[in-house]
Amino acid sequence: MGPFQVYEQALRRDPVYLAAFEQRQAGQEYRAIGRAGLLPSLSYNYNKGRNDSQVRYLGDSRRQQEDRTYSSMGSSFTLQQPLFDYQAYAAYRKGVAQALYADESFRDQSQQLLVRVMTSYTQALFAQDQIAISVASKQAYRQQFQQNRRLFAAGEGTRTDILEAQARFELADAEEIQARNDQDAALRELGALIGEPAVRAEDLAPLDSAFALPQVEPQGYEAWQARALAENPQLASSRQAVEVARQEVERNRAGHLPKVTAYASSRRQQSDSGNTYNQRYDTNTVGIEVSLPLFAGGGVSASTRQASRHMQQAEYELDGATRSTLIELRRQYNACQSGASRLRAYERARVAAEALVLSTRKSVQGGERVNLDVLNAEQQLASTRRDLAQARYDYLLAWIKLHYQAGVLSDVQLARVDEAFVSADH
């Protein structure tokens, strides 16, 4: 399977992505929670009780005391509609900003999933390449070791030549062991994305050595910078965080403002107090209620100042996130711009290194070079192959990360990169 197939499975199984989806769904409720403070509220209250009461008449010589045992009942419907409530309005605006923040955070996590899939996939393949390079190097060193032993037995070589070849072989063996450990870790990371303990290396589509490099469009950096400032989800969520903080300032400041509420109620009461004993009232009321805060011990002012500081903190964090994003955007843009030239240089270096190994072996036979020169040429070839493989994966990953930093990464870009891998469908 290629990276795109891994991504499709990760959409259904990756716990980080699924948690982000649930967080986004929960964040959408902030809009409804804030809007509720602006809408009418209807409540119903009912009470029924048994009362044992003792009444004393003061100043009445005819009756001094009376015992009453009676039932009481009360019920009421109350409808309220805020007419002016700046605190509720600010809470609604805050809820809208929080819902938008949840949207942008989820968009960021969605694009991060693409990056994580591509990163783990290329790490697994690069570890596989390192294993193959180490195995090939061991084979070359083993042949050189055996040749040196034959020459030594024939009296034409030295023990130093044998030890040099053996040392290089052991070094390549250690590199293979490390590469296998790296591969195991990368395959487990890839498996974690799709809910499996690990992925088998043979199930991954290898990189086509002749793949066509995806081009960077548009070409100029200024266009990518404009994209990032407008579309980057981390910056967009940071801007919404500033708006959330701003509305929190307004909500706290509203503690100094009056509230005007229209209300209507329908009440039914029977013997609900001593003054209404054996009396029943059916009352319908429509009116306006005005509430004006006068003094709250300075708590409103302190809360407003605190919220203002949090807003300034959010603005500074937005500024820092913008700078970091543009720095990373430039890094990935430069990596893509120089990636093609870098790959061509490594290709030429690999061809030259292969030719150097052959010519060095012939020179040893002619007495012009020594055993150490062959070992150095083999080591240079292995390093060049490793660097070439790393450069190929680096370019694809930089291309993906460039679109991520610009905020325009989607499955379309991943499908474009997926074409570079030789899967069963190709």
Rosetta blueprint (number, residue, H / E / L):
1 M L
2 G L
3 P H
4 F H
5 Q H
6 V H
7 Y H
8 E H
9 Q H
10 A H
11 L H
12 R H
13 R H
14 D L
15 P H
16 V H
17 Y H
18 L H
19 A H
20 A H
21 F H
22 E H
23 Q H
24 R H
25 Q H
26 A H
27 G H
28 Q H
29 E H
30 Y H
31 R H
32 A H
33 I H
34 G H
35 R H
36 A H
37 G L
38 L L
39 L L
40 P L
41 S E
42 L E
43 S E
44 Y E
45 N E
46 Y E
47 N E
48 K E
49 G E
50 R E
51 N E
52 D E
53 S E
54 Q E
55 V E
56 R E
57 Y L
58 L L
59 G L
60 D L
61 S L
62 R L
63 R L
64 Q L
65 Q E
66 E E
67 D E
68 R E
69 T E
70 Y E
71 S E
72 S E
73 M E
74 G E
75 S E
76 S E
77 F E
78 T E
79 L E
80 Q E
81 Q E
82 P E
83 L E
84 F E
85 D L
86 Y H
87 Q H
88 A H
89 Y H
90 A H
91 A H
92 Y H
93 R H
94 K H
95 G H
96 V H
97 A H
98 Q H
99 A H
100 L H
101 Y H
102 A H
103 D H
104 E H
105 S H
106 F H
107 R H
108 D H
109 Q H
110 S H
111 Q H
112 Q H
113 L H
114 L H
115 V H
116 R H
117 V H
118 M H
119 T H
120 S H
121 Y H
122 T H
123 Q H
124 A H
125 L H
126 F H
127 A H
128 Q H
129 D H
130 Q H
131 I H
132 A H
133 I H
134 S H
135 V H
136 A H
137 S H
138 K H
139 Q H
140 A H
141 Y H
142 R H
143 Q H
144 Q H
145 F H
146 Q H
147 Q H
148 N H
149 R H
150 R H
151 L H
152 F H
153 A H
154 A L
155 G L
156 E L
157 G L
158 T L
159 R H
160 T H
161 D H
162 I H
163 L H
164 E H
165 A H
166 Q H
167 A H
168 R H
169 F H
170 E H
171 L H
172 A H
173 D H
174 A H
175 E H
176 E H
177 I H
178 Q H
179 A H
180 R H
181 N H
182 D H
183 Q H
184 D H
185 A H
186 A H
187 L H
188 R H
189 E H
190 L H
191 G H
192 A H
193 L H
194 I L
195 G L
196 E L
197 P L
198 A L
199 V L
200 R L
201 A H
202 E H
203 D H
204 L L
205 A L
206 P L
207 L E
208 D L
209 S L
210 A L
211 F L
212 A L
213 L L
214 P L
215 Q L
216 V L
217 E L
218 P L
219 Q L
220 G L
221 Y H
222 E H
223 A H
224 W H
225 Q H
226 A H
227 R H
228 A H
229 L H
230 A H
231 E H
232 N L
233 P H
234 Q H
235 L H
236 A H
237 S H
238 S H
239 R H
240 Q H
241 A H
242 V H
243 E H
244 V H
245 A H
246 R H
247 Q H
248 E H
249 V H
250 E H
251 R H
252 N H
253 R H
254 A H
255 G H
256 H H
257 L L
258 P L
259 K E
260 V E
261 T E
262 A E
263 Y E
264 A E
265 S E
266 S E
267 R E
268 R E
269 Q E
270 Q E
271 S L
272 D L
273 S L
274 G H
275 N H
276 T H
277 Y L
278 N L
279 Q L
280 R E
281 Y E
282 D E
283 T E
284 N E
285 T E
286 V E
287 G E
288 I E
289 E E
290 V E
291 S E
292 L L
293 P L
294 L L
295 F L
296 A L
297 G L
298 G L
299 G H
300 V H
301 S H
302 A H
303 S H
304 T H
305 R H
306 Q H
307 A H
308 S H
309 R H
310 H H
311 M H
312 Q H
313 Q H
314 A H
315 E H
316 Y H
317 E H
318 L H
319 D H
320 G H
321 A H
322 T H
323 R H
324 S H
325 T H
326 L H
327 I H
328 E H
329 L H
330 R H
331 R H
332 Q H
333 Y H
334 N H
335 A H
336 C H
337 Q H
338 S H
339 G H
340 A H
341 S H
342 R H
343 L H
344 R H
345 A H
346 Y H
347 E H
348 R H
349 A H
350 R H
351 V H
352 A H
353 A H
354 E H
355 A H
356 L H
357 V H
358 L H
359 S H
360 T H
361 R H
362 K H
363 S H
364 V H
365 Q H
366 G L
367 G L
368 E L
369 R L
370 V L
371 N H
372 L H
373 D H
374 V H
375 L H
376 N H
377 A H
378 E H
379 Q H
380 Q H
381 L H
382 A H
383 S H
384 T H
385 R H
386 R H
387 D H
388 L H
389 A H
390 Q H
391 A H
392 R H
393 Y H
394 D H
395 Y H
396 L H
397 L H
398 A H
399 W H
400 I H
401 K H
402 L H
403 H H
404 Y H
405 Q H
406 A H
407 G L
408 V L
409 L L
410 S L
411 D H
412 V H
413 Q H
414 L H
415 A H
416 R H
417 V H
418 D H
419 E L
420 A L
421 F E
422 V L
423 S L
424 A L
425 D L
426 H L
